Amino acid sequence: MIGIMQWIALYFMPFLCIAFVLSSVNLAKKIKNGDEDTGSNTAWVTVTFTLIIYSLVSVMI
């Protein structure tokens, strides 16, 4: 499992960061409007943030 997370950290980190930022901005826009469903954007922000942090921690070990 550690090897997979290190591989993700090395090759997919830029894509994860871009997905995190775009999802966060889209979530903020939906929250500002107040009348849209934010469930899917919240899930994407959570998943990408978790993968970013977990892969960084696995590289530090």
Buried (B, 14 or more C-beta within 10 A) or exposed (E): EEEEBBEBBEEBBEEBEEBBEBBBEBBEEBEEEEEEEBEEBBEBBEBBBEBBEBBEEBBEE
